[in-house]
Amino acid sequence: MRYRSTNGKAPEVSLGEAVVRGLAPDRGLYVPERITVLPDSFFSSIQNMSFVEIAFRVACAFFGEDISEDELRTMVNESLSFDCPLVQVEGNISSLELFHGPTLAFKDVGARFMARMLRHFSGSGTLNVLVATSGDTGSAVANGFLGVDGIRVFVLYPKGKVSPIQECQFTTLGRNIIAIEVDGTFDDCQALVKSAFVDDELNALMRLSSANSINVARFLPQSFYYFNAYARMRAEGRADNLVISVPSGNFGNICSALYAVRMGLPVKRFIAANNANCVFRDFLCSGNYEPRPSVPTIANAMDVGDPSNFARIWDLFGRDIAALRSSVSSVSYSDAQIGETIRETLDRCGYLLDPHGACAYRALREGLEPGENGVFCETAHPAKFKDTVEKITGKEVIVPDALKAFMGGVKQTVPLSPDYYEFRNYLMSKI
Ligand SMILES: *Cc1c(COP(=O)(O)O)cnc(C)c1O
């Protein structure tokens, strides 16, 4: 399979090149030149298949031309060593819990899959993975890559803007994981990473790769979740008129779901649920894409002012806003509304939402029409945002053992300013 850039000004590349490069040289995002439609027989028996089996079939459709079935099966098995159960919250609304992996957030699957694919393609010599995080990406990537031979990971995060629990999940690991504490915003971190990738001189000296949701090896496997959601809903006889609500920041997760639909997955429509950072919603309204600096919210993994996967979504819909509007709508909620939703849902349904899932859940409560079945992605365990959630509900949040284990470690970081030359000098000193 060849991969092309969404900007159309860079040569097409193989899967291996797309995975190792991350971002295309014209600053576009790589997308597969073709999307394979899965056969009807797959969809008619999907409710009898396990998550791992479903994911394997989908992985073959994406990567089967480039990686052997045996290897893909191993990658899938190693990445999906946990379940993503569907929990009915009320009536026709169910939560797809994507937080049962090692760092209790949905990015684990993509990060673990990508670590294995990068190792497959990286050859000899050290590969340096640069990743900007607003919280959860860093922990998922750091843990997905921890101890992987020949790969060193630099996690850039905005100082003081991630929760203490998130922070300890990537600053205490040591080994091949280096945490860089940037005195700036998430967008500054993302800009530093993007500048490094287009710095020819640096790239001649160091092999760089990315692990943000822009990487095809992280981005495409997220679609596994949606096939699984459909399968579990179908098993319950509730898969008709399916509406899926996805809490969105960089829009990688929802974009992978839109790819799943192109592969034949029967979903009626999607909702991109946002916090106060609502560039995408405003784009759907006005038709003008106007990125702006992110504002901090209590759903901080979605504090993104210029969602990188917007380019892939726009490309997928052939830059046709009417087509996009007919598949995806978008809503935005303030911190006060997020808090109100968490409190009210716990009282009424006994279900504790995290601030991200709360946006997606509320979008279904407000937007689901008669005859539709709703699934929302619950992307993080509420204990990852313990202080915030406890302040809202007034009740203690029980921290799972997996999370407690991280909190005993010693924080080690490299403090830097948002200045690119400082970052560059630091990287040069690590050659
Ligand atoms: C990353 C993240 C999101 C947003 O996902 P995107 O793919 O960036 O849109 C939502 N919720 C949580 C908990 C996250 O960590």
The ligand as a Gaussian input file, in Angstrom:
#p B3LYP/6-31G(d) Opt

LIG

0 1
 C       -6.431000      12.134000      23.695000
 C       -7.699000      12.124000      24.426000
 C       -8.889000      12.554000      23.826000
 C       -8.924000      13.154000      22.430000
 O       -8.587000      12.220000      21.423000
 P       -8.163000      12.748000      19.964000
 O       -7.868000      11.523000      19.190000
 O       -6.959000      13.608000      20.169000
 O       -9.312000      13.520000      19.440000
 C      -10.056000      12.452000      24.545000
 N      -10.063000      11.974000      25.810000
 C       -8.943000      11.556000      26.417000
 C       -9.018000      11.058000      27.810000
 C       -7.724000      11.608000      25.750000
 O       -6.631000      11.209000      26.361000

